[in-house]
Amino acid sequence: MPDTQAVLALIDASIEQAGNAEHRAWEKSTGEWVTELDLVIEAALTESLSSLLSGSRVLAEEAASQDSSWLNWIAQGQVWIVDPLDGTANYVTGSGPVATMAALVVDGSPQLSCIRLHGGPALLADATGVRVIGGKASVEHHRERGRGVISARFLPRRIVDQMSTALVNEFDIVDGSGCAGSDYVDLVCGRLDFLIYERVLPWDHIPGAYAVTKMGGSVQMGDGSSYRAQPEGAGLVASSSRQRTSRLLELRRAAINTGS
């Protein structure tokens, strides 16, 4: 099994290699950006990760956006899941964090993951546990009220408002970073207690969700099933405890039923 430190070294090398990439960006779909940096990092990691583990394949965001059939083999064999530039809109506007993420999935089961915040800490997870280079991992939170993020810009506004209203009596809602990798690092480091995402794509969530579960936290889909490597889905709750996740799922479902 590859070492997470070796994977992080490849991620860092790909970011360094992309340092001279053109600052060119375009919309691949409404509100969804891609940049020259995405493409350069993705190409570098596709080559280096394939070489790191013989017989493995790479499922990367930008390639999959061109051919969604690639998602069909996400749970077949040794597959690297890669998000070359998470938080692309932040990069385009210069307004927030960005990350490069990779996870190894074997027959549908995550085995390791790395999240590198550009210019910031790195989150590493494997069978031995979780560590943060440049920070401290801890899910032992002591806030009376859980604090977390709702990322639901693809839902109708009335449902998002209903969800916020349903949660506000028990939880504090704060703005997300616009970068799933950064939000997961904040959850693992104890700065956040939960995350609610409504659009669930593998490269956005497998790396962070694996780290949360290795820390003893809980990550579940909107129907209550455990999150797993899958092409896509709707509704995900990640938190520091199964009890909190269950309560958040209950409030989320009630809000969606009321707002529909």
C-alpha positions as a Python dict, from the first residue, in 0.01 Angstrom:
ca = {
    (1, 'M'): (0, 0, 0),
    (2, 'P'): (143, 344, -87),
    (3, 'D'): (255, 568, 197),
    (4, 'T'): (48, 882, 254),
    (5, 'Q'): (365, 1089, 282),
    (6, 'A'): (464, 972, -67),
    (7, 'V'): (121, 1071, -200),
    (8, 'L'): (150, 1412, -37),
    (9, 'A'): (492, 1458, -196),
    (10, 'L'): (338, 1392, -539),
    (11, 'I'): (58, 1638, -468),
    (12, 'D'): (308, 1904, -361),
    (13, 'A'): (519, 1838, -670),
    (14, 'S'): (213, 1875, -895),
    (15, 'I'): (125, 2209, -733),
    (16, 'E'): (483, 2330, -774),
    (17, 'Q'): (485, 2213, -1137),
    (18, 'A'): (168, 2415, -1199),
    (19, 'G'): (319, 2729, -1052),
    (20, 'N'): (375, 2882, -1394),
    (21, 'A'): (37, 2782, -1536),
    (22, 'E'): (-158, 3053, -1715),
    (23, 'H'): (-417, 3229, -1502),
    (24, 'R'): (-692, 3131, -1744),
    (25, 'A'): (-1040, 3025, -1634),
    (26, 'W'): (-1365, 2939, -1806),
    (27, 'E'): (-1707, 2800, -1713),
    (28, 'K'): (-1755, 2432, -1795),
    (29, 'S'): (-2120, 2469, -1689),
    (30, 'T'): (-2323, 2742, -1525),
    (31, 'G'): (-2145, 2844, -1206),
    (32, 'E'): (-1883, 2568, -1243),
    (33, 'W'): (-1531, 2687, -1320),
    (34, 'V'): (-1222, 2517, -1454),
    (35, 'T'): (-877, 2673, -1483),
    (36, 'E'): (-545, 2603, -1645),
    (37, 'L'): (-420, 2514, -1297),
    (38, 'D'): (-682, 2236, -1267),
    (39, 'L'): (-562, 2079, -1590),
    (40, 'V'): (-191, 2099, -1517),
    (41, 'I'): (-223, 1952, -1167),
    (42, 'E'): (-463, 1681, -1287),
    (43, 'A'): (-229, 1573, -1569),
    (44, 'A'): (69, 1557, -1332),
    (45, 'L'): (-116, 1355, -1069),
    (46, 'T'): (-271, 1119, -1323),
    (47, 'E'): (77, 1023, -1437),
    (48, 'S'): (251, 1013, -1099),
    (49, 'L'): (-21, 831, -902),
    (50, 'S'): (-57, 567, -1174),
    (51, 'S'): (317, 506, -1151),
    (52, 'L'): (309, 491, -771),
    (53, 'L'): (73, 192, -769),
    (54, 'S'): (101, -55, -1054),
    (55, 'G'): (-233, -152, -1207),
    (56, 'S'): (-421, 141, -1057),
    (57, 'R'): (-642, 384, -1247),
    (58, 'V'): (-709, 751, -1188),
    (59, 'L'): (-1057, 902, -1172),
    (60, 'A'): (-1002, 1278, -1178),
    (61, 'E'): (-1264, 1551, -1178),
    (62, 'E'): (-1191, 1728, -1504),
    (63, 'A'): (-1149, 1409, -1708),
    (64, 'A'): (-1471, 1271, -1562),
    (65, 'S'): (-1655, 1593, -1647),
    (66, 'Q'): (-1572, 1521, -2011),
    (67, 'D'): (-1671, 1153, -1995),
    (68, 'S'): (-1902, 1065, -1707),
    (69, 'S'): (-1885, 692, -1796),
    (70, 'W'): (-1555, 689, -1608),
    (71, 'L'): (-1756, 708, -1286),
    (72, 'N'): (-1893, 357, -1352),
    (73, 'W'): (-1569, 191, -1239),
    (74, 'I'): (-1520, 390, -919),
    (75, 'A'): (-1565, 72, -709),
    (76, 'Q'): (-1371, -163, -937),
    (77, 'G'): (-1011, -242, -845),
    (78, 'Q'): (-756, 16, -735),
    (79, 'V'): (-878, 365, -818),
    (80, 'W'): (-725, 701, -732),
    (81, 'I'): (-988, 972, -681),
    (82, 'V'): (-840, 1315, -758),
    (83, 'D'): (-966, 1670, -720),
    (84, 'P'): (-688, 1881, -873),
    (85, 'L'): (-824, 2215, -752),
    (86, 'D'): (-1102, 2212, -496),
    (87, 'G'): (-1250, 2557, -443),
    (88, 'T'): (-1190, 2668, -802),
    (89, 'A'): (-1426, 2965, -767),
    (90, 'N'): (-1214, 3083, -473),
    (91, 'Y'): (-905, 3061, -690),
    (92, 'V'): (-1071, 3253, -972),
    (93, 'T'): (-1184, 3534, -743),
    (94, 'G'): (-893, 3518, -499),
    (95, 'S'): (-1146, 3504, -217),
    (96, 'G'): (-1078, 3189, -17),
    (97, 'P'): (-892, 2860, 31),
    (98, 'V'): (-818, 2602, -237),
    (99, 'A'): (-699, 2245, -201),
    (100, 'T'): (-568, 1952, -399),
    (101, 'M'): (-703, 1615, -284),
    (102, 'A'): (-645, 1248, -359),
    (103, 'A'): (-776, 923, -217),
    (104, 'L'): (-710, 559, -298),
    (105, 'V'): (-1020, 340, -321),
    (106, 'V'): (-985, -40, -351),
    (107, 'D'): (-1298, -226, -463),
    (108, 'G'): (-1508, 63, -336),
    (109, 'S'): (-1338, 93, 4),
    (110, 'P'): (-1115, 398, 75),
    (111, 'Q'): (-768, 303, 196),
    (112, 'L'): (-592, 638, 228),
    (113, 'S'): (-644, 1004, 155),
    (114, 'C'): (-452, 1331, 139),
    (115, 'I'): (-579, 1687, 140),
    (116, 'R'): (-329, 1966, 81),
    (117, 'L'): (-450, 2321, 137),
    (118, 'H'): (-245, 2544, -92),
    (119, 'G'): (-13, 2742, 131),
    (120, 'G'): (-156, 2568, 438),
    (121, 'P'): (-174, 2240, 631),
    (122, 'A'): (-212, 1888, 495),
    (123, 'L'): (-454, 1622, 621),
    (124, 'L'): (-336, 1260, 588),
    (125, 'A'): (-543, 950, 666),
    (126, 'D'): (-474, 578, 632),
    (127, 'A'): (-520, 254, 823),
    (128, 'T'): (-291, 377, 1101),
    (129, 'G'): (-499, 688, 1172),
    (130, 'V'): (-517, 1059, 1091),
    (131, 'R'): (-263, 1336, 1121),
    (132, 'V'): (-250, 1699, 1024),
    (133, 'I'): (80, 1845, 910),
    (134, 'G'): (68, 2204, 1028),
    (135, 'G'): (-222, 2149, 1268),
    (136, 'K'): (-375, 1913, 1522),
    (137, 'A'): (-645, 1652, 1459),
    (138, 'S'): (-916, 1627, 1724),
    (139, 'V'): (-1287, 1544, 1725),
    (140, 'E'): (-1316, 1602, 2101),
    (141, 'H'): (-1524, 1917, 2081),
    (142, 'H'): (-1651, 2097, 2387),
    (143, 'R'): (-1896, 2355, 2252),
    (144, 'E'): (-2243, 2343, 2401),
    (145, 'R'): (-2394, 2408, 2058),
    (146, 'G'): (-2251, 2235, 1754),
    (147, 'R'): (-2116, 2471, 1487),
    (148, 'G'): (-2125, 2379, 1122),
    (149, 'V'): (-2182, 2454, 757),
    (150, 'I'): (-2473, 2400, 520),
    (151, 'S'): (-2361, 2384, 156),
    (152, 'A'): (-2678, 2363, -49),
    (153, 'R'): (-2656, 2612, -334),
    (154, 'F'): (-2808, 2360, -575),
    (155, 'L'): (-3129, 2338, -370),
    (156, 'P'): (-3419, 2584, -401),
    (157, 'R'): (-3369, 2885, -173),
    (158, 'R'): (-3687, 2814, 24),
    (159, 'I'): (-3559, 2468, 123),
    (160, 'V'): (-3220, 2604, 228),
    (161, 'D'): (-3394, 2867, 442),
    (162, 'Q'): (-3619, 2602, 594),
    (163, 'M'): (-3317, 2387, 676),
    (164, 'S'): (-3137, 2676, 845),
    (165, 'T'): (-3449, 2759, 1046),
    (166, 'A'): (-3485, 2396, 1155),
    (167, 'L'): (-3126, 2377, 1278),
    (168, 'V'): (-3083, 2719, 1438),
    (169, 'N'): (-3246, 2627, 1770),
    (170, 'E'): (-2983, 2361, 1836),
    (171, 'F'): (-2685, 2450, 1620),
    (172, 'D'): (-2483, 2750, 1505),
    (173, 'I'): (-2464, 2785, 1126),
    (174, 'V'): (-2155, 2953, 982),
    (175, 'D'): (-2046, 3028, 628),
    (176, 'G'): (-1857, 2756, 446),
    (177, 'S'): (-1520, 2824, 289),
    (178, 'G'): (-1628, 2736, -65),
    (179, 'C'): (-1371, 2455, -54),
    (180, 'A'): (-1482, 2112, 71),
    (181, 'G'): (-1124, 2016, 151),
    (182, 'S'): (-1086, 2315, 381),
    (183, 'D'): (-1420, 2243, 550),
    (184, 'Y'): (-1318, 1883, 619),
    (185, 'V'): (-985, 1997, 764),
    (186, 'D'): (-1177, 2234, 992),
    (187, 'L'): (-1403, 1947, 1102),
    (188, 'V'): (-1112, 1714, 1174),
    (189, 'C'): (-925, 1989, 1363),
    (190, 'G'): (-1228, 2079, 1575),
    (191, 'R'): (-1303, 2421, 1431),
    (192, 'L'): (-1632, 2286, 1298),
    (193, 'D'): (-1861, 2019, 1444),
    (194, 'F'): (-2058, 1922, 1133),
    (195, 'L'): (-2097, 1964, 760),
    (196, 'I'): (-2414, 1930, 552),
    (197, 'Y'): (-2366, 1900, 177),
    (198, 'E'): (-2645, 1853, -72),
    (199, 'R'): (-2442, 1782, -386),
    (200, 'V'): (-2213, 1485, -332),
    (201, 'L'): (-1945, 1413, -591),
    (202, 'P'): (-1669, 1160, -512),
    (203, 'W'): (-1364, 1385, -556),
    (204, 'D'): (-1518, 1647, -322),
    (205, 'H'): (-1598, 1408, -38),
    (206, 'I'): (-1413, 1074, -39),
    (207, 'P'): (-1081, 1220, 87),
    (208, 'G'): (-1235, 1417, 374),
    (209, 'A'): (-1507, 1168, 465),
    (210, 'Y'): (-1251, 890, 501),
    (211, 'A'): (-1046, 1104, 741),
    (212, 'V'): (-1354, 1190, 949),
    (213, 'T'): (-1451, 825, 990),
    (214, 'K'): (-1093, 726, 1079),
    (215, 'M'): (-1110, 990, 1354),
    (216, 'G'): (-1419, 823, 1497),
    (217, 'G'): (-1667, 1064, 1342),
    (218, 'S'): (-1972, 978, 1133),
    (219, 'V'): (-2052, 1043, 766),
    (220, 'Q'): (-2394, 945, 632),
    (221, 'M'): (-2602, 1003, 325),
    (222, 'G'): (-2939, 1174, 338),
    (223, 'D'): (-3118, 839, 360),
    (224, 'G'): (-2917, 741, 669),
    (225, 'S'): (-2685, 496, 496),
    (226, 'S'): (-2310, 518, 550),
    (227, 'Y'): (-2128, 724, 291),
    (228, 'R'): (-1939, 512, 41),
    (229, 'A'): (-1750, 545, -284),
    (230, 'Q'): (-2020, 603, -545),
    (231, 'P'): (-2058, 806, -865),
    (232, 'E'): (-2266, 1078, -700),
    (233, 'G'): (-2549, 1131, -455),
    (234, 'A'): (-2773, 1383, -283),
    (235, 'G'): (-2741, 1479, 79),
    (236, 'L'): (-2447, 1411, 309),
    (237, 'V'): (-2396, 1485, 679),
    (238, 'A'): (-2054, 1457, 841),
    (239, 'S'): (-2002, 1521, 1211),
    (240, 'S'): (-1789, 1435, 1510),
    (241, 'S'): (-2039, 1178, 1644),
    (242, 'R'): (-2303, 935, 1521),
    (243, 'Q'): (-2557, 1083, 1762),
    (244, 'R'): (-2510, 1433, 1623),
    (245, 'T'): (-2523, 1304, 1265),
    (246, 'S'): (-2853, 1127, 1334),
    (247, 'R'): (-3006, 1443, 1479),
    (248, 'L'): (-2888, 1656, 1188),
    (249, 'L'): (-3029, 1404, 939),
    (250, 'E'): (-3362, 1413, 1121),
    (251, 'L'): (-3379, 1794, 1107),
    (252, 'R'): (-3263, 1798, 744),
    (253, 'R'): (-3533, 1554, 633),
    (254, 'A'): (-3804, 1748, 816),
    (255, 'A'): (-3689, 2073, 654),
    (256, 'I'): (-3686, 1925, 303),
    (257, 'N'): (-4031, 1770, 351),
    (258, 'T'): (-4170, 2101, 476),
    (259, 'G'): (-4006, 2308, 206),
    (260, 'S'): (-4096, 2083, -88),
}
